[in-house]
Amino acid sequence: MTTVGDHEAVRLRPLSVVDDGGKVVVGDPQAGVFVAVAPVGGVVVRALLAGASVAEASARAERFAGQPVNVAAFLDRLAGLGFAADATGPPRRPRQTAALQQRGWLSGPAPERVRWLFGRTAWLVYAAGVAAAIGCLAARPQLVPQPSAAYRLLPAGAGPSLVLLFPFATALAGVHECWHWLAARAAGVQARFAIDKRLYFVVFETDLSQLWSLPRRRRYGPLLAGLAADTTALAVLLAIRLGAAERWWTPPPLALGFAAALAFLELASMAWQCLLFLRTDLYALLVTGTGCHNLWRVKTLLLRRALRNLTPAQATELATAGPRDLAVGAWFRWLWLVGLAAAAGWFAWFYLPLLSHLLAWIGPGLASNPATGRFWITIGCTAILTWRFGTPAILTLCPAFRRLRPSS
């Protein structure tokens, strides 16, 4: 336990203190660590950051709460989170939250240089893109992107088609994540990129932890920025196809097929974001909109309690959870459980058609004469696509095999 004299000043790191509903979010933006505390805790932190002594902070907290406050225990909690300043130690690095992640925050352009991308006019343009995409698909259902657009892009077959699309799919994912980052910069905070795994999916993600240092209303833009980029790109691709269908222009067949294939990839990416149970962008939006602070953990505890698998320590932890987290977690736990079936459905809609046609293309290619180009094209495409589609399975199965391996 840390012992501090009543008349001593406690030096804290440069912390953010944000009122958020019935709680106060206190955090170290540089380390990406944030915690929700009671309002009286915010009074103590604000006092200490202003240079008050422990006795002065205790007096302010007692006046706020109308009763004595155990400030010493609260200071121990802050120290345990690493919020106490240490002039002799090295600068704090952000904690790792993904399998592969940048070591530091990416600041990038000044906020005023990118703010126009996320101002009121820009969001009207993004909203117009959503309306245009929905209107286009409603007026011309035959333009709804289909998996066949991806594996039938080239006459050579599914393998070369998917290999050709791979860098463009990666570029679309990169634009999505960069839009999150630019929106964070427009809001005045930093972000960083990472690669992680969700079930059998390998995902690119942008760490937006520093958004917790902002008021809630300012978090929505960076969270929605990726989908804004997706819907804008989808609207443009659908407009190209609609114009061709209406004979406003006559693009080359390959260009038209390319637009259809990319539209399918964008629609699949947007459908992925609806899988809230995989902590997608819309999950972050749910947490922000409902005022939750620890929904993922509370969901797990509630589910364990429902399955009668809750330890005494976990029961104590659950008893201290916020009312918003408990209310949302009461139904989100079942959504998470049912979500496993939804992930299987998404796999059947997106991956299965691609893989089945790919396998049908690989078989005859491997059976052809090794002296022919078809054989070596099949070998090359198979190697590239095995790496692309097999990596998620490998990352998923390796930990399971390690758990099954007997310890020496």
N, C-alpha and C positions, 0 to 999 in steps of 0.2 A: 504494500500500500504506500502511496506517495504521501509524504508529510510536508505540508506547506504552512508557514506561519500566517496568522490571520492578517497581518499588516504587510505581507509580502505580495508583490504583483506576480501573477503567473503569466509567463510569456507563451503565447499561442502562435501557431503558424498562421499565415494569412488565410483565414477561414472565410467562407461565405455563409451568411445567415439569411435565410429566406423564409418568410411566413408562407405556409402552405396548408390552407384549410385550418383544421384544429391542431396542427403540428407545426414545428419549425424545423426546416431542413438545414443542418449544419454540416459543412464538408470542407475538405481540402481539395480544391480543384486540381492542383498540381499532381496529387497522388490519385485522384479519381475515387476518393473514398467519401461517402456521404451517409449521414444517419439522421433519422427523424426523431426529434426529442419533444418533450412537452414544452409548451410556451414559456414556462418558468426557466427551462434550460436555455432558451434563446436569450432571456434577460441576463442570465449569468454570462454567457459567451459574449454578448454585446458589451457588457460592462468590462470584462477582462480585456477585450480587444481595444477598448477605449483607454486602457491603462489603469483601471481600478484595482485596488488590492482585493484579496480574498474577503476581508471583512466588509469592504464596501459592496462587493458583488453579492455577498450573503444578505446584507441589509436591503439591497434593491430587490433581491429575490423574495425576501420575507414580506416586504411591502406589497409586491405583486401578488403573491400567493395568499397572503393573510395568515400565514402560519410559518413556523421555522422550516427551513429547507436544508437538506443534507448536501451542502455544496462540496464537501470533501469527497464523498462517494462519487459525485458527478465529475469532479476533477480526475478521479482515478479512471473513470470510464473514458474521458477525453484522452488521457495519457495512453490508455490501452489501444485506442484507435490511431495513435500516432499524431494526435493534434497538438501536442506540446512541442514548443520550439526547441531545437537543439542546435545551438550556434556552432558546436564543434563537429557535428556529424556532416556527412556528405548530403548534397541536395536529394530530396526524395524523388524517386522515380515512380511513374504510374504503376499500379499493380497490374499484373497480367490477368486478363479476363478471357483470353481465347488461346487456342493451341498455337497459332502463329500471330504475332502482333508486334507493331512498332514499339520500340523502347521508349520513345518520347512522343510528345504531342506535336501535331503538325499545324503550325500557325497559318502559313500561307498568306494570301492577299489581305490587305487592310479591310476592315468591315465596310468602310464607306465605298470601296471600289466594287464590291459585289452586292451591296444592299439593294441595288435596282433589280437584281434578279429575283428578289423575294419581297418586293414592295406590293402595294395594293394593286397596281396595274398588272404586275407579273402574275399575281394569284388569280386575277380575272382571266388572264390568258390561259393559265393552267385549267381553270374551271371550264373555259370555253372548249378546251381540248377534250375534257371528260364528256361534256355535252355532245360534242361533235362525234366522238367515238361511239357513244351510246346510240345517238341518232342514226349514224351510218349502219350500225349492226342491226338496228330495229327496222330500218327501211330496206336493207338488203341482207337478209339472213344468210344468203349464199356467200357473203363475204366474211362470215365468222371463221377465224383462222382454224385450220385443221392440222393434225400431225402430219398428214400426207404431204403438206406443203414443204415440210423439212426434208423428208427422206426421198422425195421425188423431185428435188430441185434440179439435179443434173441427170441427163439421160444415162450416164454411166452407172447409176444405181445409188443405193442408200449410203454406202461407205463414203465415196467421194463427196456426196451431198452434205453429210454431217461433218466431215472434215473441213469442208469449205465454210460451213456455218460456225464452226467452233470459235475462231478468232472474233467473229462479229458478235456472237453471244457473249463472249468475255468482255468485249468493248461495251456492249449495252449494260452489262452488270457494273462495269467500271463507271459509266456515266451515272448510273443510279447512286452508287456510293459517293462519287465526287459531288453530286448535288446535295447529299446530306452534309458533306464537309463544308461546301460553300455556304449553305444555309446557316451552319453553325458559325462560320466566320462572320456572316452578315449580322448574326446575333451577338457577336463579340466574344465568343468562346472558341476553344480549340477542339480538335478531334484527332483520331488516329485510325488507321485501317488495320484489319485483321482477317485471318482465315480461320474458320472454326467448323464444327460438325454439329448437325442436328439430325438425330436418328441416323438414316442412311444418306443424308445430304451433306455435301461439302458446301459451305456458304462463304461468300465475301460479306464482311460487315464493317460498319463504321462505328467506333466507340464514341458515343455521344454522352458519356457520363457527366461531362461538365455542364450539361443542360440543367442539372439539379441545382446549379448555382444561380439560375435565373428564375424569375416568377413564372408560375405555371402557364400563363397566357403566351409567354414568349418561347415556350418549348414546342408548341404545335408545328410551327413552320419547319424547323429542321427535321422533325419526325416525319412530316408528310412530303418533304422535298424529293425523296427518291421516287415515290409514286407519282409526283407531279412530273418528273422527267419521263417516267414510263408512259404515262397517259398522253403526254405531248408527242412522244415518238410514235405511239400506237395510232394517234389521230392522223399524223402525217402519212404513215404507211397505209392506213385505210383510205385516206383521201386519194393516194396514188391509185389504189385498186378501184375505188369508186369512179374516179375520172376515166379510167380505162373502160370500165363497164358501161359508163354513159357515153363513151366515144368522144370525150372531151380531148383526149390525146391518145396516142398509140405508142406506148413504150415497147421496147423489144421484149419478146417472151421471157428471156432470162431475167431481165430487170423486174418484170411483173411477178415472176415466180419468186425472185429474191425478196421482194416486198412482202409477199404472202408468207414466206418462211420466217422472216424477221417479225412479222405481226404475230405469228403463232408463238414465237419465243417471248415476245413482250407480254402477250396475254397469259402465257404460262407463268411468267415471273410475277405478274400481278395476282394470279390465282394463288401462288405460293404465299404471298403476303397475307392472305385470308386465313392461313393456318396459324391462328393465334397461339395454339399450344406449343409452337416451336419458337416462341419469342421473336416473332417477326416485327416489322415496323408497326403493324396494326395492334400487336400486343403492347408495344410501348405506348401507343396512342391510347389504348384502353387503360393502362396504368395511370397515365397523365389525366385523362378525362374523368376518371372515377376518384381521383385523389388518393390512390393507393401508394404505399411506400415500400412494401415488402411482399407483394402479392405472390410471387413465385414460391417463396419459402412458406408462406401461410397456406397456400394451396396444398403443398406437400404435407404439412402437419395436419390439415383438416382431412386429407385423404387417408393418412395413417390412422387418424382417430376413427374415421368411419370403418376402416378395416380392422379396428381393434389392435393396432400395431404401434401404439404411441408409448414411448418411454416416459417415465416421470419427468426427466429433464425437458423433454420435448413438450410435455403437457404444461410445464411452467412457462416455457417460451411462448406457447400458444396463448396462454392466459394474458400475456402482456402485449399481444398483437393489437394493432389499431382497429377501430370499428369498421372503417372502410375496407381494409384488407379482409376482415372476417366476412363482411357482407358480400363482397365480390367473390372471394374465395369459396363461399358456400356453393356457388354454381360453377365457377371456373374449374374447380377440381374435377367435376364430371365431364366438362368440356374437354379437359386435358386427357381424360381417360378415353373418351369416345374418339378423341383426335387421332389415336393410333389407327383406327379404321379409316379416318379421313386421309391420313398419310398414304395408306394402301390404295385408296381410291385415286389420289393424285398421281401415284406411281402408275396405276393402270391407265390413266388418261394421258399422261405426258410421256413416261419412259417406255412403257410396254410396247406401244405401236412402233416406236423408233427401234427398240431392240429387236423386236420380232422381224421387222423388215431388214434390219442389219444382218441378222443371222441368216436370213434367207439369201442375202446377197453374198455373204462370206463363203457359204458352203460350195457353190459352183466355182467360185474364184480359186479356192484352195485345191479343188479337184482338177483345175485346168493344168495345162502343160507349163512346167517351170520356165520353159524357154520363152513364154509369151509375156507381154506386158501386163495382162490381166492378173496373172498370178502375183507379180511383185507389187502391183497397185493394191491388191487385196491384203498382202502382208503388211504394207506400210499403213494403210488405213486402219487395219485391225489393231496394229500396235498403238497408234495414236488414240483410237476410240476406246481401247481397253484401258489405257491410262486414264482417259477422261471419265469413263463411266465406272471403271473398276476401283478408282481411288476411294470413293465413299464407302464401298463395301469393305475394302481392306481396313480403312480407319475404324469401321464399326466392329469388324470381327476380331481384329488383333487384340483389343483389351479383353474380349470374351475368352479368347484362347489363353491369354496370360492368366486369367482367373482360374481356368480349368487345369492349368499346368500344376502338377504337384510341387510344393515348395521343397527345396533341398535342405 
